[in-house]
Amino acid sequence: MPPLIPFNDITHLFTEAAFRWWERRGRPGFERFGLTVGADGQRAWLDDPEDFWPV
């Protein structure tokens, strides 16, 4: 059985996942990120505004 993860380690798991996402994309600098704000909400993106995720 895998070890149980204490509740306070959830933040660590999200941090690790974000770090791996960043590494897989070539460790992009802040200048490659963008944020679009409109009547339909806020969207963050990397390199291409059409490839976004909601914020």
N, C-alpha and C positions, 0 to 999 in steps of 0.2 A: 504494500500500500504506500502511495506517495506521502511525503510529510505534509502535515497540515500547515497552512499559511495563516499566521496570526492576522487579525483584522488590520492592525497598524502597518502591515507590509503591503497593503493594497496600493498605496501611493508609490511604493518602490516598483511594483509591477508595471504601473502606468508609465513611470519614468523610464524604465528599461525598454518598454515597447516604443516609446517616443524616440529614444536614443537609437534603437535599431532601425526605425523608419528613416531617421535622419541619415544614418550611415548608408543605408541601401540607396539613397538618392545622391550619394557623393558628398555628403557633409556640406550642403549648400549654406552660403552666407546669408545674412539678413537681407541683402539687396535682391535676392531671388524670390523672396516672399512678398505677397501682396494681400491687401484687404479691400474688399469692395463692400460699401454700405449703401443700401437703397431701400426703397419703400417695402420691398419684399424680404428684407432682413440683411444680415451680415454674412459674408463669405470670406474665408481665408483660402489662399492658393499659393502654389509654388510653380513658378515659371509661366504658367498659362491660366488666365482667369477662367477658362472654360473647364478646368480640372480643379474643382474647389471642394471644400467641405464647410458645412454650416458652423457658425461660431455662436 
